Amino acid sequence: ALHGFQFIRKVIAVDGTFLTGKYGGVLLCASAQDGNGHIYPLAVSVADSENDASWTWFLEKLKECIPDSGEICFISDRNQSIRKAIAQVYTSAHHGCCTVHLWQNCKTLFKCFSQAAKAYTVNEFNMHMETIEKGSKKCFDYLTKKVGVQRWSRAHFPGNRYNLMNTNIAESLNSTMVVEKQFPICALLV
């Protein structure tokens, strides 16, 4: 699967999902999207929890197959361990926040937030952000000061996210394994 990565968009969604079997743990996954918009699984691993050590190890192993590059973009939820590991292991790559996870913190202004996130130009982005600031100063401050617009907006993002604004490809991969998450680890990874 990793050999095909050279032919697809260089956007990698990373996420973890809890294993519900006897021994617990989490399944860490990295996935991308092919040219037809289909999920392209890249790597999975089982860890004890989503922590700095497990995400760093996972990304170091991924880096052995997919080298660091300024063309690569990671998208994740706001898990601090993921953020730290990407900054440590993939120093040239870009890291963006999943807009769906951010939207959950700004539900009342979803339409304006969505339009700001997807805006191609800074002027269009600023227009939507003015509406957000008028609607909720708290939401505006959260998006601009706590998260940072370069992490979630297309107009300010330093890399190329293409049309991938969220971690739905990773979430979809996780949701297909509802039953399998109960399996013993050996059976899960076969």
Secondary structure per residue as TSV (DSSP state, phi and psi in degrees):
chain	resnum	aa	ss	phi	psi
A	1	A	-	360.0	-35.0
A	2	L	G	-68.4	-26.7
A	3	H	G	-65.5	-30.2
A	4	G	G	-74.4	-14.3
A	5	F	G	-60.1	-29.3
A	6	Q	G	-64.3	-17.3
A	7	F	G	-104.9	1.1
A	8	I	S	-117.2	173.4
A	9	R	-	-58.6	140.8
A	10	K	S	-87.3	47.7
A	11	V	E	-117.4	121.1
A	12	I	E	-115.5	121.8
A	13	A	E	-93.0	128.8
A	14	V	E	-119.4	141.5
A	15	D	E	-161.4	161.7
A	16	G	E	-123.3	149.6
A	17	T	E	-135.6	139.1
A	18	F	E	-70.2	137.6
A	19	L	-	-87.8	136.3
A	20	T	-	-104.1	6.4
A	21	G	S	-76.1	-173.6
A	22	K	T	-56.7	-36.6
A	23	Y	T	-97.9	-6.0
A	24	G	-	66.4	-151.6
A	25	G	-	97.6	-173.7
A	26	V	E	-133.2	150.7
A	27	L	E	-101.5	116.8
A	28	L	E	-92.3	136.4
A	29	C	E	-139.1	151.6
A	30	A	E	-128.2	129.1
A	31	S	E	-143.0	160.6
A	32	A	E	-132.7	-168.2
A	33	Q	E	-131.9	132.2
A	34	D	-	-81.9	180.0
A	35	G	T	-62.7	-21.0
A	36	N	T	-93.0	5.8
A	37	G	S	80.8	13.6
A	38	H	-	-89.9	153.4
A	39	I	E	-66.8	134.2
A	40	Y	E	-124.0	93.2
A	41	P	E	-63.8	135.3
A	42	L	E	-107.5	-47.2
A	43	A	E	-158.5	148.8
A	44	V	E	-137.2	154.3
A	45	S	E	-155.1	153.6
A	46	V	E	-104.5	135.5
A	47	A	E	-135.4	165.1
A	48	D	S	-69.4	-36.7
A	49	S	S	-162.2	170.9
A	50	E	S	-84.5	96.4
A	51	N	S	-136.4	175.5
A	52	D	H	-56.5	-45.8
A	53	A	H	-64.5	-44.7
A	54	S	H	-68.3	-41.6
A	55	W	H	-68.8	-37.6
A	56	T	H	-63.9	-46.6
A	57	W	H	-59.8	-46.6
A	58	F	H	-58.7	-47.1
A	59	L	H	-70.9	-31.5
A	60	E	H	-63.1	-40.8
A	61	K	H	-68.0	-39.4
A	62	L	H	-63.4	-38.8
A	63	K	H	-64.1	-26.0
A	64	E	H	-64.0	-25.7
A	65	C	H	-105.3	-34.1
A	66	I	S	-121.4	97.8
A	67	P	-	-64.0	155.4
A	68	D	-	-61.4	141.4
A	69	S	-	-162.0	148.0
A	70	G	T	-68.7	-11.5
A	71	E	T	-82.5	-16.5
A	72	I	-	-85.5	139.6
A	73	C	E	-127.9	130.9
A	74	F	E	-103.1	143.6
A	75	I	E	-126.8	133.6
A	76	S	E	-150.2	171.7
A	77	D	-	-71.1	-172.5
A	78	R	S	-90.3	26.4
A	79	N	-	-60.6	120.9
A	80	Q	H	-65.2	-31.3
A	81	S	H	-66.1	-38.6
A	82	I	H	-64.4	-46.6
A	83	R	H	-58.9	-46.7
A	84	K	H	-63.3	-44.0
A	85	A	H	-65.0	-41.8
A	86	I	H	-62.6	-44.9
A	87	A	H	-62.5	-32.2
A	88	Q	H	-83.1	-40.1
A	89	V	H	-93.9	-44.7
A	90	Y	-	-107.5	76.0
A	91	T	S	-70.6	-22.6
A	92	S	S	-93.4	-21.1
A	93	A	S	-73.8	163.7
A	94	H	E	-102.8	153.3
A	95	H	E	-131.5	123.6
A	96	G	E	-118.7	157.0
A	97	C	E	-89.3	146.2
A	98	C	-	-68.7	124.6
A	99	T	H	-69.5	-26.0
A	100	V	H	-66.7	-42.4
A	101	H	H	-65.0	-38.6
A	102	L	H	-68.3	-39.8
A	103	W	H	-57.2	-35.6
A	104	Q	T	-60.8	-22.6
A	105	N	T	-92.2	-6.5
A	106	C	S	-133.9	41.7
A	107	K	G	-56.3	-37.8
A	108	T	G	-67.3	-21.4
A	109	L	G	-115.3	33.6
A	110	F	H	-54.8	-48.7
A	111	K	H	-61.4	-46.5
A	112	C	H	-65.0	-42.5
A	113	F	H	-61.9	-46.3
A	114	S	H	-60.2	-43.0
A	115	Q	H	-67.0	-39.1
A	116	A	H	-65.4	-43.4
A	117	A	H	-62.2	-38.9
A	118	K	H	-90.1	-5.4
A	119	A	-	-60.6	137.6
A	120	Y	S	-86.5	-29.8
A	121	T	S	-110.7	154.4
A	122	V	H	-65.1	-38.2
A	123	N	H	-61.4	-45.8
A	124	E	H	-63.5	-42.7
A	125	F	H	-58.0	-49.2
A	126	N	H	-59.6	-37.8
A	127	M	H	-60.4	-45.7
A	128	H	H	-69.9	-34.7
A	129	M	H	-68.8	-32.0
A	130	E	H	-61.9	-40.4
A	131	T	H	-65.1	-41.4
A	132	I	H	-63.7	-43.8
A	133	E	H	-62.6	-39.6
A	134	K	H	-67.8	-35.7
A	135	G	H	-77.6	-36.5
A	136	S	-	-160.7	103.6
A	137	K	H	-62.0	-34.8
A	138	K	H	-63.1	-46.0
A	139	C	H	-65.1	-42.6
A	140	F	H	-59.2	-47.7
A	141	D	H	-64.0	-39.0
A	142	Y	I	-59.8	-48.9
A	143	L	I	-70.2	-35.5
A	144	T	I	-91.2	-41.1
A	145	K	I	-96.3	-43.6
A	146	K	I	-79.7	-46.7
A	147	V	I	-89.4	-48.8
A	148	G	-	95.0	125.5
A	149	V	G	-64.7	-26.5
A	150	Q	G	-67.7	-14.4
A	151	R	G	-89.0	-19.4
A	152	W	T	-134.0	-14.3
A	153	S	-	-98.9	138.4
A	154	R	T	-62.7	-39.4
A	155	A	T	-66.4	-29.8
A	156	H	T	-108.2	-6.8
A	157	F	-	-68.2	131.8
A	158	P	S	-73.7	-21.0
A	159	G	S	-105.8	-163.3
A	160	N	-	-114.1	107.0
A	161	R	-	-88.8	-5.0
A	162	Y	T	55.4	-128.7
A	163	N	T	-103.5	15.2
A	164	L	-	-93.1	97.2
A	165	M	-	-103.4	-4.9
A	166	N	S	-143.5	177.3
A	167	T	S	-98.1	26.5
A	168	N	H	-56.3	-32.3
A	169	I	H	-66.6	-37.7
A	170	A	H	-73.4	-41.6
A	171	E	H	-62.8	-38.9
A	172	S	H	-65.6	-41.3
A	173	L	H	-62.1	-42.5
A	174	N	H	-62.8	-42.2
A	175	S	H	-71.3	-19.9
A	176	T	T	-76.5	-9.9
A	177	M	T	-111.0	32.0
A	178	V	T	-58.0	-49.0
A	179	V	T	-71.7	-43.5
A	180	E	G	-64.0	-26.1
A	181	K	G	-64.8	-12.9
A	182	Q	G	-89.4	-14.8
A	183	F	S	-69.1	155.7
A	184	P	-	-60.2	153.9
A	185	I	H	-56.4	-43.9
A	186	C	H	-59.7	-42.2
A	187	A	H	-71.9	-33.5
A	188	L	H	-64.6	-40.1
A	189	L	T	-89.7	0.9
A	190	V	-	-78.8	360.0
